[in-house]
Amino acid sequence: MRPGAAARGSAERALTSVAAGEAYESEAHAGHEGEAHESGEGDAVEAPRLWHVTLSVSGTEAPLGEVRRGLEQLAHDHPFLLTSRYAPDHAEIRYWEEARDLHDAAAVALRLWGEHRQSARLPPWEIVGLEVIDRDTYHQRIAEGYGPLPATPVGVHPF
């Protein structure tokens, strides 16, 4: 289970976020992000890293209230969700994903919408865009004034 994630079936929880600039970093991971360490069999295993994901979805118009409710449920189900923006026919979801490498982070992101479509009653939209960048690149873009602004306010908002 990811840090900060409550087990399914637990009491209702508020939207959870990772504040920009304070992405997950415990004493065990401090200064070791992305470094290899040895597994029990002596093989080098890359430590998990944080990836900033922006997922864009689009499709046939849906009532705004239903889109918002679905995205709020997705935020409840996916505790690392930072922010969602939505319109009647498209949405953008931004969050942090912990994964070994970009391929793993992208694979999880590409499954997110489909795996939660029924449980969160999301619109039957398709994924039309995906950006996955590492934490250093995210912070470099922000510092240089490029890329998406830090996800504030956190939550689900109209475009």
TABELSUL-V489996 format. One record per helix or strand of 2 or more residues. SS is the DSSP state (@ for helix, = for strand). FROM is the first residue (numbers start at 1). TO is the last residue. If there is no record, write none. Layout:
{{SS | FROM | TO} {SS | FROM | TO}}
This chain:
{{= | 36 | 38} {= | 44 | 46} {= | 49 | 58} {@ | 64 | 77} {= | 81 | 87} {= | 90 | 99} {@ | 102 | 116} {= | 126 | 134} {@ | 135 | 144} {= | 155 | 158}}
